[in-house]
Structure formats: structure tokens, C-alpha cells
Amino acid sequence: MRLPKEWISHIANSIVENLSEKEFIRFNISKEESVREVEQMVIEDLIVEDRLDDEVRELLRQYETDIERGKLDYKKLFNLTKQKLVKERNLIL
């Protein structure tokens, strides 16, 4: 997870506050419960991306020799591979 856990609570609270202020949502549950639900959604989304990153790293291990020799740019290859998997799986990151 690239975000510190403390930030997630702040982000979730901001989302709920903004949606509430703009009257995009009405609470059927308490605001605190809403914030916890949003926190959980953010965490789950970050976990999906972390798992995807791990999968991309694993896929790129087969090109490790070429990357080390400088024939391939790891960062570029990582981003291209990740974009391809995102598109294939219809993920939204």
C-alpha cells in the first residue's frame, strides 16, 4: 500500500464530507459508519493495485537478464505491462 494508513481515514472523511455537503448522498447510517465503509473501499482498491504490481513484478522476472544488461528499461516495461493487465481485466485504478 503506497499510502500511509493514517491518510486513508483522512481521505475517507474528506470524501464523505464533500459528498454530504454537495448533497450527493444522504446517510442511512451514521456518518462515522459511512467513513468506515469508504475507508474499507479505499483499502480494498489499494490492495488490488498492490497485487497487480506484485503480479507484474513476477511476470518481469523472466526478462531479468535483459533488464540487467540494459537491453530493457524496467520502469517502462513495468508500466506497459501493468497498463496491459489493467485494460485486459477492465480495472479502474
C-alpha positions as CSV (number, residue, x, y, z in Angstrom):
1,M,0.0,0.0,0.0
2,R,1.5,3.3,-1.1
3,L,-0.5,5.5,1.3
4,P,0.2,5.7,5.0
5,K,-2.8,4.1,6.8
6,E,-3.4,7.4,8.7
7,W,-4.1,9.1,5.4
8,I,-6.8,6.7,4.5
9,S,-9.0,7.8,7.3
10,H,-8.5,11.5,6.4
11,I,-9.2,10.8,2.7
12,A,-12.4,8.8,3.6
13,N,-13.6,11.5,5.9
14,S,-13.0,14.2,3.2
15,I,-14.9,12.1,0.6
16,V,-17.9,11.7,2.9
17,E,-17.8,15.3,3.9
18,N,-17.7,16.6,0.3
19,L,-20.4,14.3,-0.9
20,S,-22.6,15.2,2.1
21,E,-22.0,19.0,1.7
22,K,-22.9,18.8,-2.0
23,E,-26.0,16.7,-1.1
24,F,-24.9,13.9,-3.4
25,I,-25.6,11.4,-0.5
26,R,-27.9,11.1,2.4
27,F,-27.0,9.0,5.3
28,N,-29.0,5.8,6.1
29,I,-26.2,5.0,8.6
30,S,-24.2,7.3,10.8
31,K,-21.5,9.5,9.3
32,E,-18.9,7.5,11.2
33,E,-20.1,4.3,9.7
34,S,-20.1,5.9,6.3
35,V,-16.5,6.9,6.8
36,R,-15.5,3.4,7.9
37,E,-17.2,2.0,4.7
38,V,-15.3,4.4,2.5
39,E,-12.0,3.6,4.3
40,Q,-12.6,-0.1,3.6
41,M,-13.3,0.6,-0.1
42,V,-10.1,2.6,-0.4
43,I,-8.1,-0.1,1.3
44,E,-9.6,-2.8,-0.9
45,D,-8.8,-0.8,-4.0
46,L,-5.2,-0.2,-2.9
47,I,-4.8,-4.0,-2.2
48,V,-6.0,-4.7,-5.8
49,E,-3.3,-2.4,-7.1
50,D,-0.7,-3.9,-4.8
51,R,-1.5,-7.4,-6.0
52,L,-1.4,-6.3,-9.6
53,D,2.0,-4.7,-9.0
54,D,3.3,-7.9,-7.5
55,E,2.0,-9.9,-10.5
56,V,3.7,-7.5,-12.9
57,R,7.0,-7.9,-11.0
58,E,6.6,-11.7,-11.2
59,L,6.0,-11.5,-14.9
60,L,9.0,-9.3,-15.5
61,R,11.3,-11.7,-13.7
62,Q,11.6,-13.7,-16.9
63,Y,13.2,-10.7,-18.5
64,E,15.6,-10.1,-15.6
65,T,18.7,-10.8,-17.6
66,D,17.8,-8.5,-20.4
67,I,16.9,-5.8,-17.9
68,E,20.2,-6.1,-16.1
69,R,22.1,-5.9,-19.3
70,G,20.4,-2.7,-20.1
71,K,18.5,-4.0,-23.1
72,L,15.1,-3.3,-21.5
73,D,14.0,-0.4,-19.3
74,Y,12.4,-1.9,-16.2
75,K,10.3,1.1,-15.3
76,K,8.9,1.4,-18.9
77,L,8.3,-2.3,-19.2
78,F,6.6,-2.4,-15.8
79,N,4.2,0.5,-16.7
80,L,3.4,-1.1,-20.1
81,T,2.7,-4.5,-18.6
82,K,0.6,-3.0,-15.9
83,Q,-1.4,-1.0,-18.4
84,K,-2.0,-4.1,-20.5
85,L,-3.3,-6.1,-17.5
86,V,-5.5,-3.2,-16.3
87,K,-7.0,-3.0,-19.8
88,E,-7.4,-6.8,-20.1
89,R,-9.1,-7.0,-16.7
90,N,-11.2,-3.8,-17.1
91,L,-9.7,-2.5,-13.8
92,I,-10.0,1.1,-12.7
93,L,-7.0,2.3,-10.7
